[in-house]
Amino acid sequence: MMEVVSKKLQAYCSEMHGQYLSLVTMPVIMVSIAKQRLYLLDNASIVDEFVISTASNGSGCQSGSEKTPLGVHRIAQKIGGGSSIYTRFVGRKSTGEYLPSLAHGEYSEVDAITSRIIWLEGLEKGLNKGGNVDSFERYIYIHGTNEEWRLGAPASHGCIRMLNRDVISLFDIVAVHSLVVIVEG
């Protein structure tokens, strides 16, 4: 199964590399909505894989849809470096509060953003950039969650949720301007 995923990602990454050559910094992040996985690629090869959650409303780029946007993005900002694991962020600022992961079956009263924020900017005008489809203006992030037990199934309001320890690791690896590609398959 990993070989099939790897070949599909390699083909897409090669195509993307040609189109966005001037923007490519390695590694590249690829998100599969169908598989609820985030892949870290270096030289078009998968070097790490993480279980994630994308939007419970599915994929889409429209503002207010609470859907995960598709297409090529880049990391616009990284927020929270050096913060403790489970630190809660509101408006991209630490609240000083810690929200450890809830027990299986428990739901958060808020859509908590924890540990780190990787803020995405769409690069495809009309798909995820500009107007009512702008991923940056929609505040689309890769971030930690206090509902870690829900990872592996769609559960977010548009963002990409990760285990807190995983988002910290990813944050430390990727750079601002690194490419993030979000696909259905």
ZADO-1210 file (C-alpha; in nm, 4 decimals, padded with zeros to 6 digits):
<atoms>
<atom x="00.0000" y="00.0000" z="00.0000" code="MET" pos="1"/>
<atom x="00.2800" y="00.2410" z="00.0894" code="MET" pos="2"/>
<atom x="00.4411" y="00.1772" z="-00.2525" code="GLU" pos="3"/>
<atom x="00.1194" y="00.2798" z="-00.4319" code="VAL" pos="4"/>
<atom x="00.0901" y="00.5948" z="-00.2208" code="VAL" pos="5"/>
<atom x="00.4576" y="00.6679" z="-00.2679" code="SER" pos="6"/>
<atom x="00.4418" y="00.6366" z="-00.6491" code="LYS" pos="7"/>
<atom x="00.1316" y="00.8573" z="-00.6688" code="LYS" pos="8"/>
<atom x="00.2932" y="01.1185" z="-00.4451" code="LEU" pos="9"/>
<atom x="00.6214" y="01.1027" z="-00.6339" code="GLN" pos="10"/>
<atom x="00.4429" y="01.1676" z="-00.9647" code="ALA" pos="11"/>
<atom x="00.2468" y="01.4587" z="-00.8188" code="TYR" pos="12"/>
<atom x="00.5541" y="01.5971" z="-00.6456" code="CYS" pos="13"/>
<atom x="00.7560" y="01.5837" z="-00.9695" code="SER" pos="14"/>
<atom x="00.4778" y="01.7685" z="-01.1555" code="GLU" pos="15"/>
<atom x="00.4485" y="02.0227" z="-00.8749" code="MET" pos="16"/>
<atom x="00.8254" y="02.0670" z="-00.8589" code="HIS" pos="17"/>
<atom x="00.8308" y="02.1784" z="-01.2223" code="GLY" pos="18"/>
<atom x="00.5431" y="02.4223" z="-01.1759" code="GLN" pos="19"/>
<atom x="00.6614" y="02.5683" z="-00.8459" code="TYR" pos="20"/>
<atom x="01.0365" y="02.5185" z="-00.8853" code="LEU" pos="21"/>
<atom x="01.1247" y="02.8661" z="-00.7593" code="SER" pos="22"/>
<atom x="00.9254" y="02.8059" z="-00.4388" code="LEU" pos="23"/>
<atom x="01.0378" y="02.4538" z="-00.3563" code="VAL" pos="24"/>
<atom x="01.2266" y="02.4156" z="-00.0340" code="THR" pos="25"/>
<atom x="01.2562" y="02.0653" z="00.0960" code="MET" pos="26"/>
<atom x="01.0878" y="01.8943" z="00.2584" code="PRO" pos="27"/>
<atom x="00.7383" y="01.9198" z="00.1093" code="VAL" pos="28"/>
<atom x="00.4169" y="01.8351" z="00.2967" code="ILE" pos="29"/>
<atom x="00.1412" y="01.6423" z="00.1223" code="MET" pos="30"/>
<atom x="-00.1999" y="01.5952" z="00.2865" code="VAL" pos="31"/>
<atom x="-00.4368" y="01.3193" z="00.1739" code="SER" pos="32"/>
<atom x="-00.7953" y="01.3893" z="00.2765" code="ILE" pos="33"/>
<atom x="-00.9138" y="01.0384" z="00.1803" code="ALA" pos="34"/>
<atom x="-00.6424" y="00.8685" z="00.3857" code="LYS" pos="35"/>
<atom x="-00.6425" y="01.1258" z="00.6695" code="GLN" pos="36"/>
<atom x="-00.2649" y="01.1303" z="00.6501" code="ARG" pos="37"/>
<atom x="00.0044" y="01.3951" z="00.6239" code="LEU" pos="38"/>
<atom x="00.3177" y="01.2872" z="00.4392" code="TYR" pos="39"/>
<atom x="00.6548" y="01.4544" z="00.4679" code="LEU" pos="40"/>
<atom x="00.8464" y="01.4240" z="00.1406" code="LEU" pos="41"/>
<atom x="01.2095" y="01.4865" z="00.0647" code="ASP" pos="42"/>
<atom x="01.3236" y="01.4557" z="-00.2972" code="ASN" pos="43"/>
<atom x="00.9743" y="01.3168" z="-00.3792" code="ALA" pos="44"/>
<atom x="01.0169" y="01.0261" z="-00.1346" code="SER" pos="45"/>
<atom x="00.8082" y="00.9803" z="00.1786" code="ILE" pos="46"/>
<atom x="01.0278" y="01.0248" z="00.4852" code="VAL" pos="47"/>
<atom x="00.7513" y="01.0416" z="00.7474" code="ASP" pos="48"/>
<atom x="00.3770" y="00.9902" z="00.7794" code="GLU" pos="49"/>
<atom x="00.1343" y="01.1289" z="01.0376" code="PHE" pos="50"/>
<atom x="-00.2291" y="01.0542" z="01.1207" code="VAL" pos="51"/>
<atom x="-00.4380" y="01.3718" z="01.0950" code="ILE" pos="52"/>
<atom x="-00.7934" y="01.5022" z="01.0852" code="SER" pos="53"/>
<atom x="-00.9248" y="01.7285" z="00.8135" code="THR" pos="54"/>
<atom x="-01.2670" y="01.8956" z="00.8034" code="ALA" pos="55"/>
<atom x="-01.5779" y="01.7045" z="00.9026" code="SER" pos="56"/>
<atom x="-01.7509" y="01.8952" z="00.6179" code="ASN" pos="57"/>
<atom x="-01.5100" y="01.7532" z="00.3580" code="GLY" pos="58"/>
<atom x="-01.2982" y="01.9476" z="00.1125" code="SER" pos="59"/>
<atom x="-01.3661" y="02.2886" z="-00.0334" code="GLY" pos="60"/>
<atom x="-01.2133" y="02.6312" z="-00.0569" code="CYS" pos="61"/>
<atom x="-01.5097" y="02.8642" z="-00.0016" code="GLN" pos="62"/>
<atom x="-01.4906" y="03.1028" z="00.2928" code="SER" pos="63"/>
<atom x="-01.7324" y="03.0039" z="00.5702" code="GLY" pos="64"/>
<atom x="-01.7637" y="02.6450" z="00.4438" code="SER" pos="65"/>
<atom x="-01.5638" y="02.4915" z="00.7302" code="GLU" pos="66"/>
<atom x="-01.4035" y="02.2658" z="00.4679" code="LYS" pos="67"/>
<atom x="-01.0371" y="02.1813" z="00.4133" code="THR" pos="68"/>
<atom x="-00.9012" y="02.3618" z="00.1055" code="PRO" pos="69"/>
<atom x="-00.7387" y="02.1737" z="-00.1808" code="LEU" pos="70"/>
<atom x="-00.4357" y="02.2593" z="-00.3897" code="GLY" pos="71"/>
<atom x="-00.0866" y="02.3954" z="-00.3524" code="VAL" pos="72"/>
<atom x="-00.0110" y="02.6091" z="-00.0489" code="HIS" pos="73"/>
<atom x="00.2989" y="02.7292" z="00.1262" code="ARG" pos="74"/>
<atom x="00.3742" y="02.7867" z="00.4909" code="ILE" pos="75"/>
<atom x="00.3154" y="03.1574" z="00.5513" code="ALA" pos="76"/>
<atom x="00.3945" y="03.1668" z="00.9233" code="GLN" pos="77"/>
<atom x="00.5026" y="02.9370" z="01.2039" code="LYS" pos="78"/>
<atom x="00.3678" y="03.0335" z="01.5451" code="ILE" pos="79"/>
<atom x="00.4396" y="02.8943" z="01.8906" code="GLY" pos="80"/>
<atom x="00.7995" y="02.7790" z="01.8660" code="GLY" pos="81"/>
<atom x="00.9334" y="02.7094" z="02.2146" code="GLY" pos="82"/>
<atom x="00.5869" y="02.6881" z="02.3716" code="SER" pos="83"/>
<atom x="00.5136" y="02.3908" z="02.5947" code="SER" pos="84"/>
<atom x="00.3192" y="02.0987" z="02.4557" code="ILE" pos="85"/>
<atom x="-00.0602" y="02.1480" z="02.4938" code="TYR" pos="86"/>
<atom x="-00.0291" y="02.5299" z="02.5070" code="THR" pos="87"/>
<atom x="-00.3599" y="02.6773" z="02.3892" code="ARG" pos="88"/>
<atom x="-00.3632" y="02.9504" z="02.1244" code="PHE" pos="89"/>
<atom x="-00.6456" y="03.1955" z="02.0580" code="VAL" pos="90"/>
<atom x="-00.6015" y="03.4513" z="01.7820" code="GLY" pos="91"/>
<atom x="-00.2527" y="03.3047" z="01.7248" code="ARG" pos="92"/>
<atom x="-00.1433" y="03.4072" z="02.0744" code="LYS" pos="93"/>
<atom x="-00.0695" y="03.1805" z="02.3701" code="SER" pos="94"/>
<atom x="-00.3355" y="03.2026" z="02.6401" code="THR" pos="95"/>
<atom x="-00.1009" y="03.0567" z="02.9012" code="GLY" pos="96"/>
<atom x="-00.3527" y="02.7749" z="02.9403" code="GLU" pos="97"/>
<atom x="-00.2672" y="02.4071" z="02.8830" code="TYR" pos="98"/>
<atom x="-00.5199" y="02.1723" z="02.7254" code="LEU" pos="99"/>
<atom x="-00.4018" y="01.8119" z="02.7496" code="PRO" pos="100"/>
<atom x="-00.5681" y="01.5594" z="02.5237" code="SER" pos="101"/>
<atom x="-00.9166" y="01.4531" z="02.6287" code="LEU" pos="102"/>
<atom x="-01.0075" y="01.0928" z="02.7068" code="ALA" pos="103"/>
<atom x="-01.1521" y="00.8815" z="02.4261" code="HIS" pos="104"/>
<atom x="-01.5137" y="00.9822" z="02.3651" code="GLY" pos="105"/>
<atom x="-01.4835" y="01.3231" z="02.5334" code="GLU" pos="106"/>
<atom x="-01.5471" y="01.6289" z="02.3171" code="TYR" pos="107"/>
<atom x="-01.3967" y="01.9738" z="02.3611" code="SER" pos="108"/>
<atom x="-01.6273" y="02.2694" z="02.4208" code="GLU" pos="109"/>
<atom x="-01.4126" y="02.4710" z="02.1778" code="VAL" pos="110"/>
<atom x="-01.2205" y="02.3942" z="01.8590" code="ASP" pos="111"/>
<atom x="-00.8915" y="02.4186" z="02.0451" code="ALA" pos="112"/>
<atom x="-00.5650" y="02.5048" z="01.8719" code="ILE" pos="113"/>
<atom x="-00.2742" y="02.3667" z="02.0718" code="THR" pos="114"/>
<atom x="00.1068" y="02.3351" z="02.0786" code="SER" pos="115"/>
<atom x="00.1993" y="02.4881" z="01.7386" code="ARG" pos="116"/>
<atom x="00.0417" y="02.6718" z="01.4437" code="ILE" pos="117"/>
<atom x="00.1605" y="02.6290" z="01.0860" code="ILE" pos="118"/>
<atom x="-00.0412" y="02.8906" z="00.8926" code="TRP" pos="119"/>
<atom x="-00.1026" y="02.8153" z="00.5252" code="LEU" pos="120"/>
<atom x="-00.1234" y="03.0493" z="00.2284" code="GLU" pos="121"/>
<atom x="-00.2819" y="02.9302" z="-00.0967" code="GLY" pos="122"/>
<atom x="-00.0818" y="02.9687" z="-00.4170" code="LEU" pos="123"/>
<atom x="-00.3499" y="02.8957" z="-00.6770" code="GLU" pos="124"/>
<atom x="-00.5458" y="03.2089" z="-00.7646" code="LYS" pos="125"/>
<atom x="-00.9186" y="03.1371" z="-00.7734" code="GLY" pos="126"/>
<atom x="-00.8785" y="02.7977" z="-00.6042" code="LEU" pos="127"/>
<atom x="-00.7207" y="02.8803" z="-00.2669" code="ASN" pos="128"/>
<atom x="-00.5892" y="03.2356" z="-00.3136" code="LYS" pos="129"/>
<atom x="-00.7866" y="03.5591" z="-00.3342" code="GLY" pos="130"/>
<atom x="-01.1532" y="03.6480" z="-00.3022" code="GLY" pos="131"/>
<atom x="-01.3796" y="03.4109" z="-00.1084" code="ASN" pos="132"/>
<atom x="-01.1393" y="03.1169" z="-00.1380" code="VAL" pos="133"/>
<atom x="-00.8272" y="03.2534" z="00.0307" code="ASP" pos="134"/>
<atom x="-00.6767" y="02.9926" z="00.2667" code="SER" pos="135"/>
<atom x="-00.4679" y="03.2516" z="00.4505" code="PHE" pos="136"/>
<atom x="-00.7684" y="03.4774" z="00.5113" code="GLU" pos="137"/>
<atom x="-00.9667" y="03.1693" z="00.6215" code="ARG" pos="138"/>
<atom x="-00.7002" y="03.1024" z="00.8886" code="TYR" pos="139"/>
<atom x="-00.6254" y="02.7524" z="00.7643" code="ILE" pos="140"/>
<atom x="-00.3619" y="02.5960" z="00.9903" code="TYR" pos="141"/>
<atom x="-00.1860" y="02.2730" z="01.0653" code="ILE" pos="142"/>
<atom x="-00.2103" y="02.2576" z="01.4452" code="HIS" pos="143"/>
<atom x="-00.2332" y="02.0412" z="01.7550" code="GLY" pos="144"/>
<atom x="-00.5648" y="01.9452" z="01.9138" code="THR" pos="145"/>
<atom x="-00.6967" y="01.8402" z="02.2520" code="ASN" pos="146"/>
<atom x="-00.9174" y="01.5821" z="02.0749" code="GLU" pos="147"/>
<atom x="-00.6311" y="01.3565" z="01.9685" code="GLU" pos="148"/>
<atom x="-00.8514" y="01.0482" z="01.9892" code="TRP" pos="149"/>
<atom x="-01.0477" y="01.1795" z="01.6865" code="ARG" pos="150"/>
<atom x="-00.7442" y="01.1788" z="01.4563" code="LEU" pos="151"/>
<atom x="-00.7710" y="00.9440" z="01.1594" code="GLY" pos="152"/>
<atom x="-01.1226" y="01.0621" z="01.0757" code="ALA" pos="153"/>
<atom x="-01.2567" y="01.3986" z="00.9542" code="PRO" pos="154"/>
<atom x="-01.3265" y="01.6142" z="01.2613" code="ALA" pos="155"/>
<atom x="-01.1975" y="01.9700" z="01.2138" code="SER" pos="156"/>
<atom x="-01.3602" y="02.2939" z="01.1030" code="HIS" pos="157"/>
<atom x="-01.1282" y="02.3250" z="00.8014" code="GLY" pos="158"/>
<atom x="-00.7800" y="02.3044" z="00.9509" code="CYS" pos="159"/>
<atom x="-00.5498" y="02.0036" z="00.9618" code="ILE" pos="160"/>
<atom x="-00.5256" y="01.8646" z="01.3142" code="ARG" pos="161"/>
<atom x="-00.2323" y="01.6577" z="01.4404" code="MET" pos="162"/>
<atom x="-00.1118" y="01.4898" z="01.7571" code="LEU" pos="163"/>
<atom x="00.0558" y="01.7549" z="01.9691" code="ASN" pos="164"/>
<atom x="00.3922" y="01.5775" z="01.9710" code="ARG" pos="165"/>
<atom x="00.3693" y="01.5310" z="01.5914" code="ASP" pos="166"/>
<atom x="00.2912" y="01.8956" z="01.5143" code="VAL" pos="167"/>
<atom x="00.5866" y="02.0010" z="01.7298" code="ILE" pos="168"/>
<atom x="00.8150" y="01.7644" z="01.5342" code="SER" pos="169"/>
<atom x="00.6784" y="01.8830" z="01.2000" code="LEU" pos="170"/>
<atom x="00.7114" y="02.2489" z="01.3065" code="PHE" pos="171"/>
<atom x="01.0798" y="02.1924" z="01.3828" code="ASP" pos="172"/>
<atom x="01.1462" y="02.0286" z="01.0434" code="ILE" pos="173"/>
<atom x="00.9673" y="02.2520" z="00.7936" code="VAL" pos="174"/>
<atom x="01.0485" y="02.6105" z="00.7023" code="ALA" pos="175"/>
<atom x="00.8387" y="02.9144" z="00.6212" code="VAL" pos="176"/>
<atom x="00.7647" y="02.9008" z="00.2457" code="HIS" pos="177"/>
<atom x="00.7809" y="02.5177" z="00.2359" code="SER" pos="178"/>
<atom x="00.5150" y="02.3795" z="00.0039" code="LEU" pos="179"/>
<atom x="00.2023" y="02.2063" z="00.1353" code="VAL" pos="180"/>
<atom x="-00.0113" y="02.0182" z="-00.1161" code="VAL" pos="181"/>
<atom x="-00.3627" y="01.9124" z="-00.0123" code="ILE" pos="182"/>
<atom x="-00.5281" y="01.6463" z="-00.2292" code="VAL" pos="183"/>
<atom x="-00.8517" y="01.4453" z="-00.2162" code="GLU" pos="184"/>
<atom x="-00.6883" y="01.1052" z="-00.2744" code="GLY" pos="185"/>
</atoms>
